[in-house]
Amino acid sequence: MDEPQIVRISPAATRSCHRTVALIDRDLVQRKAGDAGRSVRRREIHTFHEGDPDPLQRMLNAIQPGSYIRPHRHLNPPKAESIILLQGVLGYASFTDDGLLDEDSLIVIDNARGVYGCDIRPGVWHTVFAIAPDTVVFEVKPGPYDATVDKGFAPWSPAEGSPESAAFLADLEDRFRRLSGLPARPW
């Protein structure tokens, strides 16, 4: 097995540059969790695909509590998305077209509970958020990646980095925790 070089490809992402195979091991998962903890966005991506044109996008997504991932959908072109939890605890929520929380869709993705991930159909408004520190997931979706159309952001949700985004996330997580029987949010 070749020793993959890890290179930074943006302020929010790294990539494994491997010829044949790359390990997803404890060291890489911990490294990405640490990178997410130092990031202003409180999350960080690590890609395994060679570039944006790759027909299968494969990545680690490390997320810390308090990171706001704006509700979005993959509609144009339609893309499904699968998420598998490697460590931590992740909350998943979907929404109606007019922005109402779909309370029947809430998933606590937690290996200790026997819930390892989820698969999301194209066109579903959704978001995820870290319930525990150092949450890391393996994410897969079809490529190619084009930042201009990859995600359609929900018009009823605040933009990432806006003053309203922290309150939106706090309210969502508080409702999620209450409806899922989880303890109160510590952050």
N, C-alpha and C positions, 0 to 999 in steps of 0.2 A: 504494500500500500504506500502510495506516495504521501509525503508530509505536505498537506495543503498550506499554502500561504494565505493568510488572512489580510485583506487590504481594505482600507477605508475608501468607500465610493461616494460618500456624501457625509454631511455633518450628522445625519441620522441613520447611517447604514454602513455595514461592512459586507464583504463577499469572500467566500471560500474560492480560491483559485486552485482547483485540483484537476489532475489529468484524468483520473479514473474513478476515484471514490473519496468521499470526505466523511469523517466521523461526526456524528452528533453525540458528543459525550458530555460528561459532567463538567469538564473544564470549559468547553465552549458555552454550555448553558449558563454556567456561573459568570463567565466573562460577559456575556450579553446582558445578564441581569444587572451586573455591576455597571455596564455602559448605560443601561436604562436609568439606573439610579443617579448617574451623574448628568444625564441629559435634562435640558430645560423642559423638554416635552414629556419627560418621565417614561419614555419608551424608545426602543431601538430595534432596527431590523437587521437580520443577517441573511443574505441570499446565498443560494446554492446554484441557481441557474446562471448561465453565462452572461446573459444580458437581457435587456427589455424585449428583443424579438423572440426569445425562447418561447415555444408553444406551451410549456408547463412552468409556471412560476412557483418556486419552492423556497420557503424561508422560515427562519425563526423570528418570532415577534416577542420581544421581551417588554413587559408592561409593569410599571409600578403603580400602586394605588395613587389616585389623583390625576392620572393621565386621561385626558379627554379625547376620545376617538369619536369624532362627529358622526351621528347617525347617517348612514349612506346605503346605497344599493348599487348593484352591478347590473345595469340594464341595457346599456348601449356600448358595446354589444353585450348580450346576456351572458353572464358568467356565474357559475356556481362557485362556492368556496367551502373548503373543509378545514376545520381547526381541530388539532389534537393537543391536549394539555401534556406538557412535559413536567412542569413543576408549578407549585402555587395553587391558586384558586381563581377561576375566571367567572365573571357574570356575563350572560348573553341575554339580550332583549331585542325584540322586534316591535315594529310600530305599524299602525294603519297608515293609509295614504295621507290622512289629515293630521298625523302626529300623535295619535292616542297610543299609549303603551298597550301592547297586546299582552295582557296579564297571563294568558294561557301559554305564551311562548317563553316565559322566563326559565332559564336553565342555569343552575349552579354547576359549573364544570369543575369537578373536584375528584381526583383519583381516589381519595379516601372514601368517597360516597359511591364509587363505582361508575362515575360519569366521566368519560375520558375525552369527549369532544363533541362536535356537532357538524352537520353538513347543512349548508344554507343554499336554498334554491336561488336562481337568478331573479332579480327584481324585488327581493324582500328588503324593506327598510330595516336596518339592524345596527347594533353597536355591541361592543364588548368592553369590559373594564376589569381591572385587577381588583380582586377582593383581598388577596394576600400579597405581601411583598415578594418581589423576585419571581413573579409569574412569567412563565415562558411557554409559548405554544409553537407548534409546527403548523404552518399554514400552507395550503396548496390551492391554486386556482389557475384557470387557463390563461395563457398569454395570447398574443403578445401584450406587454404592458405599455400603455400610452397614458401618461399622467393627465392628459386633457379630457379623456373619456372613461378612465378606469373606474372612478367612483362618481355617482351622482349624489351630491350631498343634499340632505333633507332641507327644504326651504324653511321649514318651521323650527329648525334647530340653529343655535348660535354657531358662528364660525369658530374654529379652533383659535385660541389666543385672544378671543374677544373677552371683554369684562364679564359678559353673561355666561360664558362657557363653564366656569367653575361652579356657579350656582345651578346650572342645568344638570351637570354631572352629579353634584351633591344631592339634588332632589331626586334624580333618577336612582342613584344608588340607595338612598334612604327608603324609597318606595320598594325597590327590588329586595332589599334586606328584610323589610317588614313582611312583604308578601311571601318571601321564601323562608321565613322563620330564622333568619340569621341575626346575630347580635348587631347592635348599633355600629355604625361606621366610626372607626377610631381616628380618622383624619379630618 
